[in-house]
């Protein structure tokens, strides 16, 4: 699809008219590429209709276009998308995207984010088979320090679980 045509589709994603949004979603599904990810996330952030939200989430959870992992990871740092960070993280593992080069970002989100975001990061890490050893070792230390100072007992447990997964991947027993 041409750039102007895709821009019209992206604009329709932000429409207050749910019918226009659903039509744009159909166009994205059939002809979209990596450029559609951010507009989809912005549409998700602004969607009021549960059916529209589910449709967008479904598309994101099946995204297989080249560059999707990097685009979703980059979206985690966008302040206007903070409300959809759990959906972004969920899309990473639902779509089975390779995020092995982004462990530090995921651990940073787990530490600084909500317990829901931490849980989603744990799921992503558990479902990624390989992690670079150096990044895993650094992340284990960061997680150990963060869990020791985390005030929320549930999130502290999630951080410890995340650390244990990485320790296991490194072939060592989790240290307390």
C-alpha positions, -999 to 999 in steps of 0.1 A, spaced: 0 0 0 13 35 -8 25 58 19 -4 82 15 -29 54 16 -14 39 47 -13 74 64 -51 76 57 -56 42 73 -35 53 103 -56 84 107 -88 64 105 -74 42 134 -77 73 156 -112 82 146 -140 85 171 -162 65 147 -158 28 156 -169 17 121 -140 37 106 -116 22 131 -128 -13 123 -124 -6 86 -89 7 91 -81 -24 112 -92 -46 83 -68 -27 60 -39 -30 85 -45 -68 88 -45 -74 50 -18 -49 39 0 -36 70 36 -37 78 59 -26 107 48 10 102 13 0 115 25 -10 150 27 25 166 -6 37 151 -22 5 163 -8 11 198 -21 47 198 -55 35 186 -55 9 215 -45 36 240 -75 58 229 -101 31 222 -132 32 243 -150 3 227 -141 -31 241 -146 -48 207 -121 -24 191 -97 -29 219 -99 -67 215 -95 -65 177 -63 -44 180 -49 -66 207 -56 -97 186 -37 -81 156 -8 -72 178 -6 -107 193 -3 -121 159 22 -96 144 49 -114 124 63 -86 102 100 -79 100 111 -54 126 81 -59 149 101 -68 180 122 -37 178 92 -15 171 73 -29 201 104 -26 223 108 10 213 71 17 221 78 7 257 97 40 261 70 62 246 52 81 274 19 84 255 18 46 253 24 39 290 -12 28 295 -8 0 269 26 -13 280 11 -46 293 -4 -51 259 29 -44 242 47 -69 264 20 -95 259 23 -91 221 60 -99 223 54 -133 237 21 -141 221 35 -134 187 66 -154 196 90 -126 186 127 -129 192 137 -103 218 170 -118 229 188 -85 223 165 -66 245 168 -82 279 181 -51 296 150 -31 284 126 -58 297 143 -60 331 142 -22 333 105 -23 326 100 -51 352 118 -31 378 103 4 371 69 -7 359 38 -19 376 33 -54 389 13 -62 358 41 -51 336 66 -71 357 44 -102 353 43 -97 315 81 -92 314 85 -125 334 63 -142 308 84 -128 279 117 -139 296 103 -174 304 92 -179 268 125 -167 251 148 -197 249 181 -179 246 196 -148 264 231 -134 260 251 -145 290 265 -111 298 231 -94 297 216 -122 318 243 -119 345 239 -81 347 201 -85 348 204 -110 377 223 -85 398 198 -57 389 169 -79 398 185 -90 431 190 -54 441 155 -43 430 137 -71 447 154 -64 480 141 -28 480 106 -34 464 79 -24 488 51 -44 471 55 -81 482 38 -94 450 61 -74 427 91 -84 448 82 -121 443 78 -115 406 113 -99 404 127 -129 423 110 -153 399 124 -134 370 159 -136 386 154 -173 392 145 -179 355 177 -161 344 198 -179 370 184 -212 356 193 -202 321 228 -194 333 229 -229 347 231 -220 383 208 -222 413 191 -189 422 210 -172 450 191 -155 478 
